[in-house]
Amino acid sequence: MGITRAGVFRCRCIQPARLFLRLNSSVSGASKRIKVDGVEYNTDPTFTNVTKSIISHTNKGLHLNDQHPVGILRDLIERKLNSVDNVFMPYNNFKPVVTTWENFDSLGFPANHPGRSKSDTYYINQDHLLRTHTSAHEVQCFQDLQTSKHKGFLISADVYRRDEIDRTHYPVFHQMEGARLWEHGDLDSLKRDLEVMEKALKENQTHTKLLCVSDAPAIDPEENPKQSYMTAPEVELTVAHLKRSLELTVSEVFNRKIESLREMKVANVPTELKYRWVKAYFPWTAPSYEIEVWWQGEWLEICGCGVIKQDVLNKAGFKLDSTMGWAFGLGLDRIAMILFEIPDIRLLWTADERFHRQFKRQTITAFKPYSKHPGSIRDVAFWLPEGTIGQEEEIHENDIMEIVRDTAGSLVESVKLIDSFVDPKTNKKSLCYRINYQSMERNITNLEVNDLQKEVVGRLIDKYHVTIR
Ligand code: PHE
């Protein structure tokens, strides 16, 4: 749909955009300005929905720490891709506040694209938001390439999306964006670079053979067409280079994992790695694809990618028809969780030394759980205010998630809708959510959980005028 959940593999369920009359919260209202990474921004009563707890994540830089699973993985992929022909300029320090132009318009997102909705995205004000993907920096980096010796770039950064709460979803995660350019029509360079990449890929399959179980044709005129300024051979070669580059990335990452499983003498370590290419759609690439890897019984969405649209290159200042190339966006956290066997995504954010001292740079080791603290479950059931069902004002699930997150922070393990019905007599809608409070670091008391639950309920009533059942 134009923006995948490349961060956490599960396909993002895109809800229709809804505008809320009653405003989401915490930093609007009293304080008229918000500070993020030392810069002050005006808030805007109809747009601001970023919360203090979200802003507190903007300076953590997990991807910069090469002794943290996310940083170790970032480092591993950067090294591998640059080991082939050393063309990528790394950018790892972009700040997360970007303009709506950078995040959406520059990439050709239509005005009504669901990714722009306030239920999915954290807005600072009408013009600024916390980037929802690293593609927000593409145009800027393409501009840089015009005066650089590099032919591509790798951007790693934290990205932000409002979402559900469970063990694999967190509103902040990390992506790596990659892109590579050629002069339009320079088939010789493209062929040469492809040969080098194919050789690197072959040499990398030391422990595990990659097995492609289904491929997506480079061009599908109906459903995944090429751009008219490129010839079919140009597209085919560019796509082949893109696919081999991502296969090399997959091979590197999973090879390392399989190697470490063998060293640990784990039984039934796979000897081959199945993957598949599927066609996709992104507003700024054509044709577009996704690569998925079969791992422990399921298809993991690794990354979205495609041939960069001419329009994006033009926006970056390239002369019309002068340039062609590919781009990809890969989610780091979910892969890190698999490689390091991390059972709960919140662990990536813990300050607990028992977590951090387990990891060493450039090394993949399985996380050893230090203890499991018991959770404590609370349900909240309520009637929505009359007349809101199916209307713009109807409370969005992500708003409920946000209230729980803003109240309980990392003390919440999951929030699930367990019941929903409409009373046929009164036409009123009832929802019941089950919240599991649990800490990764310590035991939490019943008293503490009662207080948190009371606050969640209070905020639901104040903000969304629900009636508790
Ligand atoms: N930004 C896209 C996402 O988050 C991934 C992507 C990057 C797709 C670059 C194509 C090109 O899903």
Boltz pocket constraint, residues with backbone or C-beta under 6 A from the ligand:
constraints:
  - pocket:
      binder: B
      contacts: [[A, 2], [A, 3], [A, 4], [A, 5], [A, 6], [A, 132], [A, 133], [A, 134], [A, 135], [A, 177], [A, 178], [A, 282], [A, 285], [A, 303], [A, 304], [A, 305], [A, 306], [A, 327], [A, 328], [A, 329], [A, 330]]
      max_distance: 6.0
